[in-house]
Amino acid sequence: MDGNRRKSRFLPAALAAGVWLLAAARAEAQLLVSDTGVGYIDHAIPADQLRLRFDAAYGATFPDRAEFFYGAWGRLAPGAPGPPLRERNVDFQELRAHLEVAPLADVSIFVETPVRFINPTVNANSAGLGDLNLGAKWAFVQTDWAALTFQFRTYVPTGDADRGLGTDHVSLEPGLLGFCRITDRLIVEGELRDWIPVGGTDGFAGNVLRYGIGTSYLAHEESALSIRPVVEFVGWSVLDGAKSSPAGVFDAAGDTIVNGKFGLRVGVGENGDGLGGRHSIYAGYGRSLTGHVWYEDVMRLEYRLAL
């Protein structure tokens, strides 16, 4: 009887101590946004940050594929939302402002607003607000060397689809993001996301699975300056849907696209601001490595401020 009483008193105390130790470990283990180096993959660390990105992409030969970039060719069927003529090539630029706020160490919410400039070959040039997106992150695993995060993003059709500025439908994107510090200088990051159109043009809009892995290496660190080369590989697999060109309308299911991305991140900040400092600038170039493409070439310039 006395032994049972001692057990009944011991178990709650042990459980409370375990919870306290876990909470203390998580508090000491919090990663910073400046620890992440990637420029194209979504990073896994919930954080307070402001980010400005500029992309310039060239050679989008099927811009309405699965209604991922913009809406289906406008004369495909009654109600098809895209530009009026079947397009064979689009060059485009996007400027995106991203604000993320982390009310808890392992949870953040974010909103991103894009402005798009498109330069088609067949349709008219256009510029304006693109499709806004917003979402949340939850780092359900986070230590001083690794993080595993669930992200959920929603795309809102705020861009004019008939001008090639949006898709004209809501899209949902659950995803899993990862971060791992291999050494003090080498970091590996990854993502797996599923872009799911809600509505869209029947038979044209389709699921797109996105996945990627990237690594950054702290090549130089002196005073408040850090320099990290970054290499990433990003892929997309179209699970269903269609695409159009002047030659006709084609099934897009099974299209797989892989890009190589190569860049440099320069961080500025005092010690304690993380591996890369409070301010960082990323410049990178991406090239398609497969026959199917979203674009042949892309260049990205990014400024990130850890708030």
Legacy VTK file of the C-alpha trace (Angstrom):
# vtk DataFile Version 3.0
C-alpha trace
ASCII
DATASET POLYDATA
POINTS 307 float
0.000 0.000 0.000
2.753 2.493 0.973
4.654 1.606 -2.207
1.612 2.428 -4.341
1.250 5.807 -2.582
4.905 6.625 -3.256
4.443 5.685 -6.937
1.310 7.827 -7.198
3.241 10.822 -5.801
6.350 10.138 -7.886
4.720 9.866 -11.327
3.137 13.366 -11.405
6.374 14.874 -10.104
8.416 13.061 -12.767
5.988 14.103 -15.479
6.117 17.739 -14.364
9.918 17.648 -14.287
10.017 16.141 -17.775
7.714 18.821 -19.171
9.810 21.533 -17.517
13.062 20.128 -18.911
11.555 19.844 -22.412
10.307 23.437 -22.271
13.684 24.664 -21.047
15.479 22.777 -23.810
13.156 24.212 -26.458
13.641 27.736 -25.099
17.434 27.396 -25.318
17.243 25.686 -28.708
15.360 28.348 -30.639
16.764 28.823 -34.128
16.922 32.224 -35.824
15.819 33.165 -39.342
19.378 34.341 -39.978
20.511 30.714 -39.581
18.789 29.769 -42.837
20.638 30.295 -46.094
18.382 29.097 -48.910
16.984 31.528 -51.463
14.269 29.489 -53.266
13.168 26.793 -50.815
10.749 27.854 -48.051
12.676 27.810 -44.778
11.502 25.919 -41.699
12.196 28.488 -38.949
9.222 30.532 -37.625
10.475 34.093 -37.213
9.796 37.809 -37.205
11.039 38.969 -40.592
10.494 41.334 -43.489
11.560 40.107 -46.915
11.620 41.801 -50.315
12.215 39.696 -53.446
12.625 40.500 -57.111
12.474 37.718 -59.715
13.119 37.955 -63.442
12.227 34.807 -65.410
12.478 34.010 -69.111
11.087 31.321 -71.385
7.775 30.237 -69.838
6.444 28.189 -72.757
3.263 26.851 -71.099
2.238 29.625 -68.672
-1.273 28.211 -68.132
-0.090 24.669 -67.274
-2.461 23.328 -64.557
-3.431 27.004 -63.895
-0.390 27.190 -61.627
1.046 30.477 -62.969
-2.024 32.015 -64.603
-5.526 31.031 -65.735
-6.371 28.806 -68.697
-6.419 30.289 -72.213
-9.460 32.583 -72.254
-11.124 31.075 -75.356
-10.678 27.481 -74.271
-14.233 27.270 -72.914
-16.950 29.585 -71.584
-15.685 31.092 -68.358
-11.996 30.242 -68.886
-10.256 33.119 -67.085
-6.875 33.548 -68.793
-5.546 35.847 -71.528
-7.494 35.740 -74.816
-4.832 34.172 -77.050
-2.969 30.898 -76.745
0.531 31.822 -75.646
3.847 30.320 -76.735
6.252 32.230 -74.468
6.116 34.592 -71.475
8.944 36.489 -69.813
7.959 37.962 -66.464
9.168 39.831 -63.412
7.716 39.771 -59.890
8.328 41.996 -56.887
7.088 40.412 -53.637
6.863 41.828 -50.110
6.660 39.187 -47.350
5.937 39.916 -43.674
6.139 37.151 -41.057
5.367 37.469 -37.328
6.068 34.786 -34.710
3.919 35.240 -31.575
5.441 31.997 -30.224
8.888 30.480 -30.673
7.500 27.649 -32.786
4.531 29.344 -34.530
4.387 32.151 -37.074
1.892 33.731 -39.475
2.763 35.459 -42.740
1.363 37.388 -45.688
2.953 37.979 -49.099
1.891 40.523 -51.702
3.224 40.258 -55.290
3.313 42.757 -58.123
3.728 41.068 -61.511
4.986 42.358 -64.874
4.460 40.005 -67.833
5.891 40.255 -71.340
4.136 37.655 -73.546
4.930 36.956 -77.189
1.307 36.700 -78.408
-0.814 38.499 -75.808
-0.396 42.093 -74.648
2.100 43.138 -71.969
0.564 43.752 -68.552
1.454 44.741 -64.993
-0.336 44.885 -61.670
-1.169 43.131 -58.421
-0.753 39.349 -58.513
-2.368 36.671 -56.333
-1.820 37.418 -52.652
-0.921 34.525 -50.347
-0.966 34.074 -46.580
-0.424 31.262 -44.127
1.140 29.878 -40.969
4.066 27.734 -39.793
4.323 25.366 -36.842
7.754 23.966 -35.968
6.624 20.808 -34.173
10.272 19.743 -33.838
12.900 22.372 -33.042
16.350 21.977 -31.460
19.548 24.011 -31.700
20.533 22.012 -34.793
17.296 20.952 -36.529
13.691 21.901 -37.219
10.737 20.132 -38.810
7.845 22.422 -39.660
4.309 22.136 -40.982
3.324 25.054 -43.223
-0.074 25.872 -44.668
-0.381 28.541 -47.355
-3.506 29.899 -49.071
-3.418 31.747 -52.393
-6.140 34.362 -52.906
-7.134 35.342 -56.495
-6.431 39.088 -56.306
-4.710 39.311 -59.726
-6.555 39.920 -62.997
-6.457 36.507 -64.692
-7.456 37.813 -68.131
-4.247 39.903 -68.098
-2.046 37.005 -66.955
-1.671 38.350 -63.413
-3.387 35.499 -61.528
-5.224 32.201 -61.654
-8.802 33.298 -60.796
-9.164 30.593 -58.147
-8.192 29.900 -54.545
-5.359 27.431 -54.016
-4.349 25.606 -50.836
-0.810 24.433 -50.153
0.074 22.236 -47.171
3.753 21.491 -46.831
6.551 20.048 -44.728
9.790 22.031 -44.290
13.089 20.843 -42.826
16.304 22.374 -41.464
19.435 20.519 -40.323
22.773 21.938 -39.175
25.312 19.316 -40.275
28.325 21.227 -38.915
28.910 24.741 -37.603
29.311 25.856 -41.220
27.201 23.458 -43.315
23.377 23.557 -43.320
20.917 21.427 -45.325
17.276 22.467 -45.854
14.357 20.884 -47.680
10.673 21.164 -48.542
7.727 19.084 -49.731
4.567 21.011 -50.717
1.289 20.133 -52.448
-0.394 22.945 -54.403
-4.133 22.180 -54.590
-6.464 24.349 -56.737
-9.948 24.920 -55.360
-12.280 25.263 -58.329
-10.428 26.501 -61.378
-11.178 25.627 -64.979
-12.615 22.122 -65.213
-10.070 19.665 -66.593
-7.363 22.317 -66.742
-6.448 23.178 -63.131
-4.479 20.413 -61.419
-2.467 19.459 -58.372
1.231 20.315 -58.449
3.653 18.623 -56.072
6.747 20.695 -55.246
9.892 19.381 -53.542
13.401 20.627 -53.022
16.689 20.330 -51.178
19.354 22.958 -50.653
22.618 23.491 -48.835
24.517 26.562 -47.697
28.077 26.784 -46.414
29.599 29.518 -44.254
32.664 30.242 -46.366
33.656 33.494 -44.678
32.928 35.051 -41.293
34.694 38.160 -40.045
33.367 40.650 -37.512
29.738 41.285 -38.519
30.060 39.983 -42.102
29.247 36.476 -43.349
29.319 35.015 -46.864
27.572 31.760 -47.793
27.371 30.094 -51.222
24.009 28.338 -51.687
23.088 25.422 -53.978
19.473 24.239 -54.350
17.531 21.800 -56.498
13.785 22.340 -56.797
11.308 20.065 -58.582
7.641 20.143 -59.522
5.478 17.186 -60.597
2.124 17.987 -62.205
-0.327 15.344 -61.032
-3.231 16.312 -63.307
-4.538 19.157 -65.474
-3.822 20.533 -68.938
-1.791 23.164 -70.805
-2.165 25.103 -74.059
0.021 26.582 -76.784
-0.630 27.799 -80.353
-0.220 24.148 -81.407
-3.185 22.999 -79.287
-4.256 21.815 -75.854
-2.316 18.994 -74.195
-2.487 16.818 -71.098
-0.101 18.129 -68.427
-0.329 15.162 -66.044
3.100 13.680 -65.490
5.082 16.791 -66.450
8.105 16.922 -64.144
10.324 19.974 -63.919
13.637 20.225 -62.054
15.671 23.416 -61.659
19.167 23.980 -60.337
19.548 27.177 -58.286
22.905 28.698 -57.445
23.434 31.786 -55.325
25.277 33.724 -52.659
23.947 35.051 -49.340
25.754 37.903 -47.613
24.802 38.616 -44.006
25.501 41.638 -41.862
24.952 41.624 -38.095
26.587 41.328 -34.708
27.367 38.016 -33.007
24.195 36.572 -31.507
22.099 37.591 -34.515
22.482 34.096 -35.948
24.759 32.566 -38.547
23.965 35.185 -41.187
23.313 38.387 -39.258
20.205 40.509 -38.917
20.423 41.878 -42.476
21.076 39.660 -45.456
21.123 39.922 -49.243
20.718 36.919 -51.523
21.500 36.914 -55.251
20.896 33.771 -57.265
20.384 32.257 -60.690
18.254 29.247 -61.634
18.255 27.101 -64.766
15.899 24.360 -65.899
17.518 20.920 -65.983
14.628 19.095 -67.705
12.764 19.225 -71.008
9.596 20.486 -69.290
9.994 23.989 -67.828
8.150 26.671 -65.922
10.845 28.982 -67.292
14.249 28.438 -68.866
16.137 30.906 -66.659
15.375 32.869 -63.499
17.329 35.452 -61.512
16.470 36.407 -57.933
17.533 39.310 -55.716
16.377 39.301 -52.083
16.749 41.514 -49.027
15.799 40.011 -45.656
15.550 41.808 -42.314
15.220 39.837 -39.068
12.848 41.926 -36.924
LINES 1 308
307 0 1 2 3 4 5 6 7 8 9 10 11 12 13 14 15 16 17 18 19 20 21 22 23 24 25 26 27 28 29 30 31 32 33 34 35 36 37 38 39 40 41 42 43 44 45 46 47 48 49 50 51 52 53 54 55 56 57 58 59 60 61 62 63 64 65 66 67 68 69 70 71 72 73 74 75 76 77 78 79 80 81 82 83 84 85 86 87 88 89 90 91 92 93 94 95 96 97 98 99 100 101 102 103 104 105 106 107 108 109 110 111 112 113 114 115 116 117 118 119 120 121 122 123 124 125 126 127 128 129 130 131 132 133 134 135 136 137 138 139 140 141 142 143 144 145 146 147 148 149 150 151 152 153 154 155 156 157 158 159 160 161 162 163 164 165 166 167 168 169 170 171 172 173 174 175 176 177 178 179 180 181 182 183 184 185 186 187 188 189 190 191 192 193 194 195 196 197 198 199 200 201 202 203 204 205 206 207 208 209 210 211 212 213 214 215 216 217 218 219 220 221 222 223 224 225 226 227 228 229 230 231 232 233 234 235 236 237 238 239 240 241 242 243 244 245 246 247 248 249 250 251 252 253 254 255 256 257 258 259 260 261 262 263 264 265 266 267 268 269 270 271 272 273 274 275 276 277 278 279 280 281 282 283 284 285 286 287 288 289 290 291 292 293 294 295 296 297 298 299 300 301 302 303 304 305 306
